[in-house]
Amino acid sequence: MVEITPAEHSAAVQVFGARLPLAERYVEHLATSGMERGLLGPREVPRLWSRHVLNCAVVADLIPESSKVADVGSGAGLPGLCLAIARPDLSMTLIEPLERRVTWLNEVIEDLGLDNVNVIRGRAEQVVGKVSVDVVTARAVSALSGLVGLTIPLLGGSGEVLAIKGRSAAEEIEKAAKQIKRLGGKETSVVTAGENLLEEHTTVVRIVV
């Protein structure tokens, strides 16, 4: 079992509710086969809850009910699988180019019995027009100036991008301002999630298209 502190457990109960056992099982997958297959490093295992799963799952609060969501560069399912577990009302599409990651994601989805997720193997730019969603999420994919070209086109003209970022979020927005405008971004802001739940809240760049 991956250790969870009392504070993390309390936050997890609030975020996942009755689906907490699914989140715990997902964390076990990350700590075992996820690490063995190189989806994340061994150093990350002790902080899976705080730094990864809860950090991603609190973004669920920013997503409107029953939204169609695409997660770009899903990797180990962060944030895509966290959101799918926390919010069964969402229809999630995970977009991931690497075959070994796609295989792992499908195994985990099947094991958890998640029926609100599907995985597409490919790059974001290859699935424009095939996927039409209300919200696009991304974490640790690329700097915002590169990321907007991968995410905004998936919205088909309207919706929002929620990119999980670090302390340099405002700086990244400044550098990407021209691209955002060119791609139809109307409003860009830095918002936070999980302030009352997590020791370190999650910083998100929100782009409304």
C-alpha positions in Angstrom: 0.0 0.0 0.0 1.1 3.5 -0.7 1.1 5.5 2.5 -1.3 8.3 2.9 -1.2 10.9 5.6 -4.3 11.8 7.7 -4.4 15.2 5.9 -4.2 13.5 2.5 -6.8 11.0 3.4 -9.2 13.7 4.6 -8.7 15.6 1.2 -9.1 12.3 -0.7 -12.4 11.6 1.0 -13.7 15.0 0.1 -12.5 14.8 -3.5 -13.4 11.2 -4.4 -16.3 10.5 -1.9 -17.7 7.0 -2.4 -15.2 6.4 -5.2 -12.2 6.6 -2.9 -11.5 2.8 -3.2 -11.1 3.3 -7.0 -8.7 6.1 -6.4 -6.7 4.0 -4.0 -6.6 1.2 -6.5 -5.4 3.6 -9.2 -2.6 4.8 -6.9 -1.5 1.1 -6.4 -1.3 0.7 -10.1 0.8 3.9 -10.4 3.2 2.6 -7.6 3.6 -0.9 -9.1 3.1 -1.4 -12.8 3.2 2.3 -13.5 6.7 2.6 -12.0 7.9 -0.7 -13.4 7.0 0.4 -17.0 8.6 3.8 -16.6 5.5 6.0 -16.5 6.9 7.6 -13.4 10.1 7.4 -11.3 10.5 5.6 -8.0 11.1 8.9 -6.2 7.5 9.9 -7.0 5.9 6.9 -5.2 6.0 8.4 -1.6 4.3 11.6 -2.8 1.8 10.0 -5.2 -1.2 11.3 -3.3 -0.2 14.9 -2.6 1.9 15.8 -5.6 0.1 13.8 -8.3 -3.3 12.4 -7.7 -4.9 15.0 -5.4 -3.0 17.8 -7.2 -4.9 16.7 -10.4 -8.2 15.6 -8.9 -9.1 19.0 -7.4 -9.2 20.4 -10.9 -12.6 18.6 -11.2 -14.1 21.6 -9.3 -13.4 23.8 -12.3 -15.2 21.6 -14.8 -18.9 22.1 -15.6 -21.3 19.2 -15.0 -21.5 16.5 -17.7 -18.7 18.0 -19.8 -16.9 16.2 -22.5 -13.2 16.4 -21.6 -10.0 15.6 -23.5 -6.8 15.1 -21.6 -3.8 15.8 -23.9 -0.6 13.8 -23.3 -2.3 11.7 -20.7 0.8 9.6 -19.8 0.0 7.9 -16.5 -3.5 9.3 -16.5 -2.6 12.6 -14.7 -5.0 14.4 -14.7 -7.3 12.4 -17.0 -7.9 9.3 -14.8 -8.0 11.3 -11.6 -10.8 13.4 -13.1 -12.7 10.3 -14.4 -12.6 8.7 -11.0 -13.6 11.9 -9.1 -16.4 12.8 -11.6 -18.3 9.9 -13.1 -20.6 12.5 -14.9 -17.7 13.5 -17.2 -17.0 11.9 -20.5 -13.2 11.6 -20.7 -11.0 11.0 -23.7 -7.3 10.4 -23.0 -5.0 11.3 -25.9 -1.6 9.7 -25.7 0.9 9.0 -28.5 3.1 6.3 -26.8 1.8 2.7 -27.3 3.2 1.4 -24.0 1.4 4.1 -22.1 -1.8 3.5 -24.0 -1.6 -0.2 -23.2 -1.2 0.6 -19.5 -4.0 3.1 -19.4 -6.4 0.6 -21.0 -5.4 -2.0 -18.5 -6.0 0.3 -15.5 -9.4 1.5 -17.0 -10.5 -2.1 -17.4 -9.4 -3.1 -13.9 -11.2 -0.1 -12.3 -14.3 -0.7 -14.4 -14.4 2.9 -15.5 -17.1 3.3 -18.2 -16.7 7.1 -18.7 -13.2 7.0 -20.3 -11.7 6.0 -23.6 -8.1 6.2 -24.9 -7.0 7.4 -28.3 -3.5 6.6 -29.4 -2.1 9.6 -31.3 -0.8 13.1 -31.0 -3.3 15.9 -30.2 -2.9 17.5 -33.6 -3.8 14.2 -35.4 -7.2 14.0 -33.7 -8.5 17.5 -34.4 -11.8 17.1 -36.0 -12.2 13.6 -34.7 -12.6 14.7 -31.1 -15.0 17.5 -30.1 -15.0 18.5 -26.4 -16.0 21.2 -24.0 -12.9 21.2 -21.9 -9.2 20.2 -22.6 -6.9 19.4 -19.8 -3.1 19.0 -19.8 -0.3 18.6 -17.2 3.4 18.6 -17.8 3.1 18.4 -21.6 4.9 21.6 -22.7 5.3 25.3 -22.1 2.0 27.2 -22.7 3.2 28.7 -26.0 3.5 25.2 -27.5 0.6 23.7 -25.5 -2.1 26.1 -26.8 -1.6 24.9 -30.4 -2.2 21.3 -29.2 -5.2 22.0 -27.0 -7.4 24.9 -28.3 -8.1 23.3 -31.8 -9.7 20.3 -30.0 -12.5 22.6 -28.7 -13.9 23.2 -32.2 -14.4 26.9 -31.6 -15.7 27.1 -28.0 -14.9 25.8 -24.6 -12.0 26.1 -22.3 -8.5 24.8 -21.7 -7.4 24.0 -18.1 -3.6 23.5 -18.0 -2.1 22.6 -14.7 1.0 24.7 -14.2 3.5 25.8 -11.6 4.7 29.1 -10.3 5.7 30.4 -13.7 2.0 30.4 -14.9 1.7 34.1 -15.3 5.0 34.3 -17.1 4.0 31.6 -19.5 0.7 33.4 -20.3 2.7 36.5 -21.2 4.9 34.5 -23.6 1.9 32.7 -25.2 -0.4 35.7 -25.4 -0.1 36.1 -29.2 -0.7 32.4 -30.0 -3.7 32.3 -27.6 -5.3 35.3 -29.3 -4.6 33.9 -32.8 -6.2 30.6 -31.9 -9.4 32.3 -30.6 -8.6 32.6 -26.9 -10.8 35.3 -25.5 -9.9 35.3 -21.8 -6.9 33.9 -20.0 -6.5 33.7 -16.3 -4.6 31.9 -13.5 -7.0 30.1 -11.2 -6.3 27.9 -8.2 -8.0 24.6 -7.1 -7.8 22.8 -3.7 -6.8 25.8 -1.6 -8.9 24.5 1.4 -7.9 20.9 0.9 -4.3 20.7 0.0 -1.1 21.9 1.7 -0.1 23.3 -1.7 -2.9 24.3 -4.0 -3.0 23.5 -7.7 -2.3 26.4 -10.1 -4.2 26.2 -13.4 -4.1 28.4 -16.5 -7.7 28.7 -17.8 -8.2 29.8 -21.4 -11.8 30.5 -22.5 -12.3 30.1 -26.2 
